[in-house]
Amino acid sequence: MERNYSGLKFFSLLWGILYVAAGLIQVGKGVGLLSASFLSSSLLPAELAGGLVLVVIGAVFFVATFEFSNNSFEGTAYAYVGILLCLVFATLYFLSMIADLINAYILSMEGYEKWTIVDSFKPTLYLGILSAVVYAVGKNRFRPISQGGF
C-alpha cells in the first residue's frame, strides 16, 4: 500500500534546515567564528550549548527526511520525535524565561536591572512555539496511516 508522506516530508526538511541554520549561527557566534553583530544578537545570541541542541534537533528532522525519501514508515517516528524535542526544549527555555522574569521584577535580583523579556527569547523558544502551531494546524495532514490500520 502506497503512503503519501509529502506533507510531513516537507515539514521535516524545512524544520531541519531552520534548526540546523539557527544552531550553526549560534555555535559560530559562540566560538567566535561569526561576529557578535552577525544578524540580530537578541534573537540569535552567541550560545554554544543552545546552538548544539538546535543542530541535534535539526539532524533528527534530516534523518526523518532521509527515511521518507527511502519510502520508509520510520520517517514518521523521527519527525514526531523531532517535534517532541522541539516542544520539550521550548518548554525548558520558557521556564528559564519565567525564572528570569521572577528574578528581574519580583525579586529585583542584582544583575537583572536592565533585563527585558527579549533577552530570554531564544531560537529554541520561538522555533518550538512555531513547531507547536504548525503541528496543531496541520496535524491531520501529518497522519499517513488510514484509520483502518497499517
C-alpha positions as CSV (number, residue, x, y, z in Angstrom):
1,M,0.0,0.0,0.0
2,E,1.5,3.3,-1.1
3,R,1.5,6.0,1.6
4,N,1.8,9.8,1.0
5,Y,4.3,11.4,3.3
6,S,4.8,14.6,1.3
7,G,3.4,17.0,4.0
8,L,5.4,15.5,6.8
9,K,8.5,15.2,4.5
10,F,8.3,18.9,3.5
11,F,7.8,19.8,7.2
12,S,10.8,17.7,8.3
13,L,13.1,19.2,5.6
14,L,12.1,22.8,6.3
15,W,12.4,22.3,10.1
16,G,15.8,20.5,9.6
17,I,17.1,23.5,7.6
18,L,15.7,26.1,10.1
19,Y,17.1,24.3,13.2
20,V,20.5,23.5,11.8
21,A,20.9,27.0,10.4
22,A,19.9,28.7,13.6
23,G,22.1,26.3,15.6
24,L,25.2,26.7,13.4
25,I,24.8,30.5,13.6
26,Q,24.6,30.3,17.4
27,V,27.6,28.0,17.6
28,G,29.6,30.1,15.2
29,K,28.9,33.2,17.3
30,G,29.6,31.3,20.5
31,V,33.1,30.1,19.4
32,G,34.0,33.4,17.7
33,L,33.8,32.3,14.0
34,L,31.0,34.9,13.4
35,S,31.0,38.4,14.7
36,A,28.5,39.2,17.5
37,S,26.8,41.7,15.3
38,F,26.0,39.0,12.7
39,L,22.2,39.0,12.4
40,S,20.3,40.0,15.5
41,S,22.2,39.3,18.7
42,S,19.0,39.3,20.7
43,L,17.2,36.7,18.5
44,L,20.3,34.7,17.7
45,P,22.6,35.1,20.6
46,A,26.1,33.6,20.9
47,E,25.2,30.4,22.8
48,L,27.3,27.2,22.3
49,A,25.1,24.7,24.2
50,G,21.8,26.1,22.8
51,G,23.2,26.0,19.3
52,L,24.3,22.4,19.6
53,V,20.8,21.5,20.9
54,L,19.3,23.1,17.8
55,V,21.7,21.2,15.5
56,V,20.8,17.9,17.1
57,I,17.1,18.6,16.7
58,G,17.7,19.6,13.1
59,A,19.6,16.4,12.5
60,V,16.6,14.4,13.7
61,F,14.5,16.2,11.2
62,F,17.0,15.5,8.4
63,V,17.0,11.8,9.3
64,A,13.2,11.9,9.0
65,T,13.5,13.4,5.6
66,F,16.0,10.8,4.6
67,E,13.8,8.0,5.8
68,F,10.8,9.5,3.9
69,S,13.0,9.7,0.7
70,N,13.6,5.9,1.1
71,N,9.8,5.3,1.4
72,S,10.2,4.1,5.0
73,F,7.5,4.5,7.5
74,E,10.1,5.1,10.2
75,G,10.4,8.7,8.9
76,T,7.2,9.4,10.8
77,A,8.7,8.4,14.1
78,Y,11.7,10.6,13.5
79,A,9.5,13.5,12.6
80,Y,7.4,13.1,15.7
81,V,10.5,12.7,17.9
82,G,11.8,15.9,16.4
83,I,8.5,17.7,17.1
84,L,8.6,16.3,20.7
85,L,12.2,17.6,21.1
86,C,11.2,21.0,19.8
87,L,8.4,21.2,22.4
88,V,10.5,19.8,25.3
89,F,13.3,22.3,24.8
90,A,10.9,25.2,24.1
91,T,9.2,24.4,27.4
92,L,12.6,24.4,29.2
93,Y,13.5,27.7,27.7
94,F,10.1,29.1,28.6
95,L,10.6,28.0,32.2
96,S,14.0,29.7,32.2
97,M,12.4,32.9,30.9
98,I,9.8,32.8,33.7
99,A,12.7,32.3,36.2
100,D,14.5,35.4,34.7
101,L,11.2,37.3,34.9
102,I,10.8,36.5,38.6
103,N,14.4,37.4,39.3
104,A,14.1,40.7,37.4
105,Y,10.7,42.0,38.5
106,I,9.6,40.2,41.6
107,L,12.8,39.6,43.5
108,S,14.7,42.6,42.0
109,M,17.9,40.5,41.9
110,E,21.3,42.1,41.2
111,G,22.3,41.9,37.6
112,Y,18.7,41.9,36.3
113,E,18.2,45.7,36.4
114,K,18.3,46.0,32.6
115,W,16.8,42.6,31.8
116,T,13.9,42.5,29.2
117,I,11.9,39.6,28.0
118,V,13.7,39.7,24.6
119,D,16.9,38.8,26.5
120,S,15.4,35.3,27.2
121,F,13.6,34.9,23.9
122,K,16.0,32.4,22.3
123,P,15.6,30.5,19.0
124,T,14.7,27.2,20.8
125,L,11.8,29.0,22.3
126,Y,10.4,30.7,19.2
127,L,11.1,27.8,16.9
128,G,9.4,25.5,19.4
129,I,6.3,27.7,19.5
130,L,6.3,27.8,15.7
131,S,6.5,24.0,15.7
132,A,3.6,23.6,18.0
133,V,1.5,26.0,15.9
134,V,2.3,24.2,12.7
135,Y,1.7,20.8,14.2
136,A,-1.6,21.9,15.7
137,V,-2.9,23.4,12.5
138,G,-1.7,20.6,10.2
139,K,-1.8,17.5,12.4
140,N,-4.4,15.9,10.2
141,R,-2.1,16.3,7.2
142,F,0.7,14.6,9.0
143,R,-1.3,11.4,9.5
144,P,-0.2,9.0,6.7
145,I,-1.8,5.8,8.0
146,S,-5.5,5.3,7.4
147,Q,-7.9,4.7,10.2
148,G,-8.2,1.0,9.2
149,G,-4.7,0.1,10.2
150,F,-1.3,0.0,8.6
